[in-house]
Amino acid sequence: MRQLTIFRKTVWASMVGLVLAAPPICAAPVSFDNDACTNPSAEARLRQRETAVLGPGHAESHAKARAKQCRVAKGLEKAPTPDEQVLAAASAQATNTAGQWSAPFVIPVVGITAVLLHTGKVLFWSYEPTQYHNPEASNTGVAYLWDSRTRTGYAITPPENIWCAGQTILSDGRVFIAGGNLRYPDPNAPEGQQNFRGALSSYTFNPLSETWTAQPNMSVGRWYPTATRLADNRVVITSGLDETGSGNTTAVVEVFTPAASMDGVGTMSVVSLHDPSGMYPFQYLLSSGQMMQAGPAFYNTLLLTPGSWSWSSIPNLLSSHYEYANGVLYTDASVTPVKQVVMIAGGAEGDSAFRNNEWFDVGNPNAGWRQFPQWLQPRHNANTVILPDGTLFTVGGNAASNGYDNPHFDSELYNKPAGDPTGSWISMSPNTIQAGYHSSAILLPDATVLLSQDDMNPLATSTHQAQVYSPPYLFKGARPSITSAPGTVSLGQTFTVGSSTPNVSSVALVAPGAVTHGNDMHQRYIKLRYTKQGAKNLRVTLPASSSLVPPGYYMLFVIDSQGVPSVAKFVRIS
């Protein structure tokens, strides 16, 4: 299955003449002028290699996908668009039941990774499109800051090609990045060293000065790692292809300890060895203070205990979730005892995507993983976003094995909070930009969702588009507003929140997202306990545990009795 994942990742590599584990084609750097679109021998070698490894049927589906990408790149065929009948039906739906998408607008970067900063800006980064898959220019990347309030943005220079890194957000709002792309596949490298090479580097990004700080190198390279922040602000880093070009996924587990200063340099240490069973495993800090690792293989379900750095088993998943599934962590701290749930959804096996949504009750581990209501459509490469009311919004992805085949334009909404497995998924208004693979979706402070177009044509990034989705709750009446709230709150504290309406149904914290390849490594939802004080004031209580509420910046929402959320106020939990 690891080989499957790697080969699926190399669809565009084939288009630039890179053939994994094949004899060198030439000594010159690979370019888009010498690719599989115009080089039949390069395509034939890749087809032969994939047939041997994946089988003739799977190899044929990849060849068809490449041919389609070539036709689109040459302007001989249009990229897929939503079905006209689907769009017509969607336009007839009421916005208070199906929501509404904005018109597409240009964000001139492929939004493969998106991180919401507490400044209200979204940080995107990607590869440099003109050098994509050129092994002679592997370390060039691009980044872009987009302001969610003004809907404008500007390019910034990343420290290197941090595409396919792992990322999370530290308690002071800095973004931590682990790994990335050290080298694209190189057919001229020695046998056994021709695959992607993961970067050993790590960085922090200061959202206030908008500058990068180099952090200590890791002991191994990592391409497609997962980074998970613990209750004490340390970050656990697992998985990823190493720096050798062998295609090996590292078993080394490392921990980054941040410096106290925003621009300071922390420390990096190896703490454990564990086979993560694949790239980008799902990881969550649980109420116990332990870190769950789940998937992509069904048998990879364990808890990591900080301090001893020992692993202990929990029940297996019902199925594997390879090929970029989605996961969410939902906490209801308004009830006693606190309820915490992990949900993992989708993925692909063989030539097709599946649903296989399942959930785990953290407070009742012996019950194991159980079936969660299934998506309406099988998907992988999708994005699932937790909304302010605790419901889930799934968008994009595709149904076929290849990342760009059969892209989904239909989105769907889970109609109950994620902690309630008795709900169902409902069809929502379809997006019109393609978001099949290398696309991201992220919750914005105004309770809308930002969707980035995929990279089916990497060279078209100057006209790359995005859309904003307004969920049905924004069409159910006037929005409440937060009239007052503290900027900083301590764990265990009860604090006052002013509301524009006396009719409040819930109060929630949502951690800003940090997503790539459908794996949001920072998204976290916490429903809070509150009482009413006077006509419009609320006395809101935070849990005392840093494992339930890891210190840092959160979006604070109030939701009224009609289910309409306020615009968020960023609050720092100290």
DAPE-V948777 format. One record per backbone hydrogen bond with DSSP energy under -0.5 kcal/mol. CO is the residue of the C=O (numbers start at 1). NH is the residue of the N-H. E is the energy in kcal/mol with one decimal. If there is no record, write none. Layout:
CO	NH	E
CO	NH	E
This chain:
1	5	-2.3
2	6	-2.3
3	7	-2.7
4	8	-2.5
5	9	-1.5
6	10	-0.7
7	10	-0.9
8	11	-1.1
10	14	-2.1
11	15	-0.8
12	16	-0.8
13	16	-1.1
13	18	-2.6
14	17	-1.3
14	36	-0.6
15	37	-0.6
17	19	-0.6
18	20	-0.6
19	22	-1.8
31	34	-1.7
35	38	-1.2
35	39	-1.1
38	40	-0.5
39	42	-0.7
39	43	-1.8
40	44	-2.5
41	45	-2.1
42	46	-2.1
43	47	-2.7
44	48	-2.2
45	49	-2.3
46	50	-3.0
47	51	-2.2
48	52	-1.8
49	53	-1.8
50	54	-3.4
50	55	-0.8
51	55	-1.1
55	59	-2.3
56	60	-2.0
57	61	-1.8
58	62	-1.9
59	63	-2.4
60	64	-2.3
61	65	-1.9
62	66	-2.6
63	67	-2.4
64	68	-2.1
65	69	-2.4
66	70	-2.6
67	71	-2.2
68	72	-2.5
69	73	-2.9
70	74	-2.1
71	76	-2.5
71	77	-1.2
72	75	-1.2
83	87	-2.5
84	88	-2.5
85	89	-2.5
86	90	-2.5
87	91	-2.5
88	92	-1.0
89	93	-0.6
90	93	-1.1
94	97	-1.8
94	98	-2.1
95	99	-1.8
98	429	-2.4
100	470	-3.3
105	466	-2.4
107	109	-3.1
109	111	-0.6
110	112	-2.1
112	517	-0.7
113	125	-1.2
114	515	-2.4
115	117	-0.5
115	123	-3.1
117	120	-1.9
120	148	-1.8
121	117	-3.2
121	123	-0.5
122	124	-0.6
122	146	-2.4
123	115	-1.9
124	144	-2.2
125	113	-1.1
126	142	-2.4
127	129	-0.7
128	131	-1.8
129	132	-1.0
131	134	-2.5
133	135	-0.8
134	137	-2.1
135	138	-0.8
137	140	-1.0
140	128	-1.5
142	126	-2.4
143	156	-1.8
144	124	-3.0
144	146	-0.5
145	154	-2.1
146	122	-3.1
146	148	-0.6
147	151	-2.1
147	152	-0.6
152	147	-3.5
154	145	-2.8
156	143	-1.0
156	158	-0.6
160	162	-1.6
161	181	-2.3
162	165	-1.3
164	224	-3.0
166	178	-2.8
168	176	-2.9
170	173	-1.9
174	170	-3.1
175	205	-2.2
176	168	-1.8
177	203	-2.3
178	166	-2.3
180	182	-0.8
180	199	-1.9
183	197	-2.3
186	189	-1.6
190	193	-2.1
194	186	-1.1
197	182	-2.4
197	183	-1.5
199	222	-2.1
200	218	-3.6
201	179	-2.8
202	215	-2.7
203	177	-2.9
204	213	-2.6
205	175	-2.1
205	207	-0.7
206	210	-1.9
206	211	-0.8
211	206	-3.0
213	204	-2.1
215	202	-0.6
222	180	-2.6
222	199	-0.7
223	241	-2.6
224	280	-2.1
226	238	-2.2
228	236	-3.0
230	233	-1.6
234	230	-3.5
235	256	-2.6
236	228	-2.5
237	254	-2.2
238	226	-2.1
240	250	-2.7
241	223	-0.6
242	198	-2.5
242	245	-0.6
245	195	-2.7
248	242	-2.2
248	250	-0.6
251	274	-3.2
253	271	-2.6
253	272	-1.4
254	237	-3.1
255	257	-0.5
255	269	-1.9
256	235	-2.4
256	258	-0.6
257	267	-2.2
261	264	-1.3
264	266	-0.5
267	257	-2.7
269	255	-2.8
272	253	-2.7
274	276	-0.7
282	294	-2.8
284	286	-0.6
284	292	-3.2
286	289	-2.1
290	286	-3.0
290	292	-0.6
291	304	-2.8
292	284	-1.9
293	302	-2.2
294	282	-1.7
296	321	-3.6
297	295	-0.6
297	300	-1.5
298	317	-2.3
299	301	-1.6
300	295	-1.7
301	314	-2.0
302	293	-2.6
303	305	-0.5
303	312	-2.3
304	291	-2.4
304	306	-0.7
305	309	-2.2
305	310	-0.7
306	308	-1.0
310	305	-2.4
312	303	-2.9
316	369	-0.6
321	325	-0.7
322	348	-2.1
324	381	-2.5
324	382	-0.5
326	345	-2.8
328	343	-2.2
329	525	-1.6
330	341	-2.9
331	333	-0.7
331	527	-2.7
332	335	-0.6
332	339	-2.0
339	332	-3.4
340	362	-2.3
340	363	-0.6
341	330	-2.8
342	360	-2.5
343	328	-2.3
344	358	-2.7
345	326	-2.6
347	354	-2.4
349	352	-1.3
351	401	-1.3
352	349	-2.1
354	379	-1.4
355	346	-2.6
357	372	-2.3
358	344	-2.6
359	370	-2.6
360	342	-2.1
360	362	-0.8
361	364	-1.5
362	365	-0.5
364	367	-1.7
365	368	-1.8
368	361	-0.5
370	359	-3.0
379	347	-2.5
380	398	-2.3
381	397	-0.5
383	395	-2.4
385	387	-0.5
385	393	-2.5
387	390	-2.4
390	418	-2.4
391	387	-2.8
392	414	-2.9
393	385	-2.9
394	412	-2.4
395	383	-2.1
397	408	-3.0
398	380	-1.4
399	353	-2.5
402	405	-0.8
404	407	-0.5
405	400	-1.0
406	399	-1.7
409	431	-1.7
411	428	-2.9
412	394	-2.9
413	415	-0.6
413	426	-2.5
414	392	-0.8
417	420	-2.5
419	421	-0.6
420	423	-0.9
424	415	-2.4
426	413	-2.6
428	411	-0.5
434	454	-2.6
435	397	-3.1
437	455	-1.1
440	452	-2.6
442	450	-2.7
444	447	-2.0
445	568	-3.2
448	444	-3.0
449	451	-0.5
449	469	-3.0
450	442	-1.8
451	467	-2.1
453	111	-0.5
457	460	-2.0
458	461	-1.0
460	463	-1.7
461	464	-1.6
464	107	-2.4
465	453	-2.5
466	105	-2.2
467	451	-3.0
468	102	-2.5
469	449	-2.1
469	471	-0.7
470	100	-2.1
471	474	-2.0
472	475	-2.4
473	476	-0.9
481	483	-0.8
481	500	-2.1
484	498	-2.8
487	572	-2.9
489	574	-2.8
490	493	-2.0
493	495	-0.5
493	542	-2.4
495	540	-3.1
497	538	-2.5
498	483	-1.8
498	484	-1.1
502	504	-1.4
503	561	-1.8
506	559	-2.7
507	528	-2.8
508	557	-2.8
509	526	-2.7
510	555	-2.7
511	524	-0.6
513	116	-2.3
514	521	-2.4
515	114	-2.2
516	519	-2.4
518	327	-0.5
518	520	-0.8
519	516	-1.1
519	521	-0.8
524	511	-2.8
525	331	-2.1
526	509	-2.7
527	333	-2.2
528	507	-0.5
529	541	-2.7
531	539	-3.3
533	537	-1.1
536	499	-2.0
537	533	-3.2
538	497	-2.6
538	540	-0.7
539	531	-1.8
540	495	-2.8
541	529	-0.9
543	492	-1.6
545	549	-2.2
552	573	-3.4
553	512	-0.6
554	556	-0.6
554	571	-2.6
555	510	-2.2
555	557	-0.6
556	569	-1.7
557	508	-2.2
558	566	-2.2
559	505	-3.2
559	506	-1.6
560	563	-2.1
564	560	-2.5
569	556	-2.4
571	554	-2.5
571	573	-0.6
572	489	-2.6
572	574	-0.6
573	552	-1.4
